[in-house]
Every structure is written in structure tokens, then in C-alpha cells.
Amino acid sequence: MSDLLSLSSITPRSWQGYAALVLLAVALLLWPLVDAAPGYGVGTAALIFFLLLLAIEADNFPPAIGLVLLFLGAHGAAWLLLAGINGNEGTARASFYLLLAAAWLLAWRCVTVLSALRPASRWAATALRLIIPAIFGAWILIIWEAVTRGAGIPFILLPPPSAIGVRIANSLPVLAADVRQTIFKAVIFGYIVGSGAGFIAAIAADRVPFLRRGLLPIGNMVSALPIIGVAPIMVMWFGFDWQSKAAVVIIMTFFPMLVNTVAGLAASGHMERDLMRTYASSYWQTLFKLRLPAAAPFIFNALKINSTLALIGAIVAEFFGTPVVGMGFRISTEVGRMNIDMVWAEIAVAALAGSVFYGVVALFERAVTFWHPSVRGG
Amino acid sequence: MTGQSPAVVSASKLGLTFQTSDGPVQALSNVDLTIGKGEFVSFIGPSGCGKTTLLRVIADLEKPTSGSISVNGITPEQARQSRAYGYVFQAAALYPWRTIERNVALPLEIMGLSKTEQAARIKRTLDLVNLSGFEQKYPWQLSGGMQQRASIARALAFDADLLLMDEPFGALDEIVRDHLNEQLLELWERTNKTICFVTHSIPEAVYLSTRIIVMSPRPGRVSDVIESTLPKKRPLDIRETPEFLAIAARVRDGLRAGHSYED
């Protein structure tokens, strides 16, 4: 150990610090970290301990320096642990996991400290709002990586995230072609047409009473159709290319939009509608000036639900016949070839695309329904 | 009422029965009423006496089931279609996605006025209710009193000769209410509009009105009509004068009489 930080002088201030200290001590007793010939060098191991002790001690430094020490200590130690296990897969001993747990606890402490910050500037507040979930997400990957490599979990069962990352980096053209086929053709087209049709159907049902009684039950029935039954039929009707997938997406997105818009059109208050009546306002004036703005929160709910439904629909539909490109096609064929890392790469891309899609819709929502109590906060 | 000018509202034997799941409810029965141009008429009574329903019948928001009523000499529906009245509800009912300015512009947009005409009317009416400088605010950024003033501005922007107000200040505190009452009187004097005003506050009714219509419930009907002898110019402290208190006492007696047979 370093002279600067002998064990006796370490005084943690948080329960995570105490727990980490105990884990460190037990890890030292259960030495070494791995059951392999070269294992971790003495210098690396000492550095891991040093970084973790520094992070445990962080609360005794001035707050800003302490936060940096906490962050660097926890993540530096995790990085060294992960770097060392590479090449020693499946040989990790208890002390490896204990050190990982200690680093995780300190990262937890780091997030706790960050969450308690009340930054003065908007810019810092935004940065903080991004950093906290980023640390959270990073630790899911760190633990995933450490456990899959440390325990030597078979590649087929669960590849480590680093291998998935490498696969993504090496397959960018294939992934890009799949995204173009599935998302930019089937999903976007189906989403716009399906949501648009649901919206227009809702207006029609509102205007014409007999449609309201007839259309809603049929829409309900359509939404209950099982997608794996509908998809092959759509492939037979519209061919192997993206059009059949878009048709599946249209069927899936139509009903949520229909139901939400119908509910939204009924959302304006009696007094607001009476007001329009005293102005001798026409049906369309009342619709555009009162009922549609009042329905906007409902419509955006449907758009958000549909953004994820559309992606699921298009990917599943590609299992039932497709040209040799597309995310669903890739997943189904690479599973057959045991290229599980490629399947995970597609899953990662789909998750990313879905999040971006959802995020864009949510941003639009904030801009359009700025007036709604749920957005303006009170 | 006043022989020379034609009646703005004229009702005879007016009745309205709501069909509810508990059976028919007689909200109005046998109401005879004439309101002349430039009058300030208050409707006062306990809840359930049909005062709001009567105002809604005048506004063609409810259809009477018996008797007859005319507004400006035509049916209420024709009057509504020709935008003969402005209506102020119990709550401000401003649209939260529109700024104060755009809220006041709402009826003007529906009437299809030109942008310049709209801008002129918005400016004039917001000045009238002392809301200049708040044009770009959203309703939820203003206090309850300011919101209600904005809704009055919206009804005034309409520029109809008849103003129907349904407990417009009911949800506001005493001080704001006094202030708005004063402003309303001033506005009525300046514009010479006919105002029908629903309230359940005796001082408010006596302070504002040229005529007070006392109503009583089950079935909703007119139980007394009181002509005010107060001058047109009314400072707030007129409410301390014996004349004011005498009228208030009469209104209270009228309200009590309407209740006596059941309590």
C-alpha cells in the first residue's frame, strides 16, 4: 500500500465507503484475483487497490476534488479489472467479484453525490441530467462484461458487450442497409400512414355517429388480430419487399391512434364548448380551435405508443418472408448461423433507433403541448 | 321595461323541465320577464333556483320546454347565430394554449374579422379591463382575478350590446371582487350595454343592478322584482348608506319568502 494512504488512516463517510472497505479487505484475504498463470501484475493490482481506496477516502477531500476522485477511482478500478480479465476468461475468483462490487458501490456513491448537487446554471443542470443515467447505463455494461468474461459464459448464451461493440463496428454497412430497409422504409411509411389513418378515422367517427358505432368495434377487432397471423397474409398480399411490413405496421398503429384521438376529442370541457357555441362557431372551427388542441396530449400519447409498436411490428413481420436485407431478416438468419453477436448487434441498433424515434416524438410533444400541466409542471 | 326602447329580452310563461334518470326536474316555471336596453339586471337566489338556467336559455345554450322567449325581437337561436350577446362563464375558460391576446382574439377569428380590426379590438378591450402589458402571457401565468378579467375582455371584444354574466366573480376573493364590481359598473356606464348578471351575493346584486330579480327553487321561478332607487354613479361606500341597506333588506326578505314554505 501507499504511504500516503495506509489502511489505518482511511475513514469513509458513507455506508458505501464502509462496505467497499470491507470488500477490499476480504478481497485481499482471498488473493489472487484469477486462477490463471500470468493473472494480474502486482503493479496493476496495487493500482486497483489504490484507486478504490482513493475513492473511499474521497469524502474527506473538498467536495469538487472528492467528486472527481470518486468518479475516477471507481471507474479507473473497474477499467483495470476489465482490462486484466481479458485473456483470463473464466478464471475469475471471488476476490475479482469483490473488487468489482467495491467499485460498483463507489460508483453508486458517486451517483448519490451527483444527484444531491443543485447546479446553478441551466447548462450544468442539463449536463447532470445526462451524466447520471450515463453512469447508470455504463455500469450495466461493466457488470455484464465482467460477469461474462470473468465466469467464462459461453458466447452463444451471452456475448460480452465489448464483443457486440466490435461486431457493430465491423458490420456497419450491413447494419446500415438493414436500418434503411426496415426503419426508413417499412417503419416510417407504416407509422405515418397508420397513425394518419387512425386520426382521420377518429375525426370521421366523431362527425358521423353511425361510423362511431360501427368503426370502433371493428378497429378494436383489428387491433386484437395476432401479428404472427397477419404478417404472412400481408406478405402474400403485398409481396416480399418492405410494403408488406409497412402494411403490418399500419394495422398495428391504426387502433391506438383511433382510440386515443376519439378520447381526446371528448376531452375539452363543457364550458369551453359552450363558449364556442355562444360564438356560433361551426363544427370545423370548434374542431381546429378547441377540440384538436385539447386532444393533443392524447394524440401524442398514441404517437409515442406507436413509435415502439411500429418497430416491433416491422421486425417481427420480416420473419415471414423478406428480401435478404432487414433487421428482422438478419436476426432470424444469424440466429440460425449461431452468430449471436450479430443478433445482439441488431438488438442494440433497434433499441437505439427506437429510443431516438421515441425521443423525437417526445420533443415534439413538449413543443406542442407546452401549455399542459404535465409539461409546464403545475 | 322602459316604454320607449324595445325589449332586449322578453319572456312569457317560460318553463324548462329537464328529464333526468330520477324523473323530470322543473328548472324554470312560468317566468315572465322583460329587460330593456341599457338595464343592469341581476338574478339572485339560492342554488337550484334556475338563475343560471334562465341565463342559458337566453343564450340558447338550453331550449325551453314551454312558453316563449325572444332576444332582440328574434328567437334566442337566431340571436346566437347573429352573435347578439357576449357570455362570461363562472370560470374564465381561457384556452391554455393561447396567449391572453389570442384568447381575446378567439371570437374575432371565428367571426372572420380582419387582422387589423382584431388588433384594434384586442387593444381596446384589454385596456378596458386593465390588462395592457399582459398580451403575451399565457392564462396559467396570471392570477384568478386577471384570468376572469381576460374572459370579460373576450366577451367585450365581441362588441355585442347584450352581456350575459354567470357568477363571473364567484370564485374570487372579496377585495378582487369589489374592485372588479367597480370596474364593471364603470364599463357599463361607458358602453351603455345591457347586462344580465347572475349572482348569489346580495351586496353584489344591490351594488350593481338597476333591477334585481329574486328567484326561488323547486320549481325555479321569479319570486320578487326589485327596482333599485340608487343613482347611476355608485362609489363603493354607497354600500354603507341607509338606501342601499334598505334595498338589501328587501332582497333578503324576498329570498327568505321563497324559502319559507319548505324550511
Contacts between the chains, C-beta under 8 A, distances in Angstrom:
chain1	res1	chain2	res2	distance
A	269	B	93	7.2
A	271	B	89	5.0
A	271	B	90	7.6
A	271	B	91	6.2
A	271	B	93	4.4
A	272	B	93	5.4
A	272	B	95	7.0
A	274	B	61	5.5
A	274	B	87	7.7
A	274	B	89	7.1
A	275	B	87	7.1
A	275	B	89	6.8
A	275	B	93	5.5
A	276	B	110	7.7
A	277	B	60	7.8
A	277	B	61	6.3
A	277	B	80	7.3
A	278	B	59	5.9
A	278	B	61	7.2
A	278	B	80	6.6
A	278	B	85	7.1
A	278	B	86	7.6
A	278	B	87	4.3
A	279	B	83	6.7
A	279	B	106	7.5
A	279	B	107	4.8
A	279	B	110	4.8
A	279	B	111	7.4
A	279	B	158	7.8
A	280	B	80	5.6
A	280	B	81	4.9
A	280	B	82	7.7
A	280	B	83	5.7
A	280	B	110	7.7
A	281	B	110	4.9
A	285	B	110	5.4
A	289	B	95	7.9
A	289	B	106	6.6
A	289	B	109	7.1
A	289	B	110	7.2
A	290	B	95	6.9
A	293	B	95	6.9
A	293	B	97	4.9
A	296	B	97	7.9
A	369	B	97	7.8
A	370	B	97	7.8
A	371	B	96	4.1
A	371	B	97	4.4
A	371	B	138	6.3
A	371	B	140	7.1
A	372	B	96	7.4
A	376	B	140	6.9
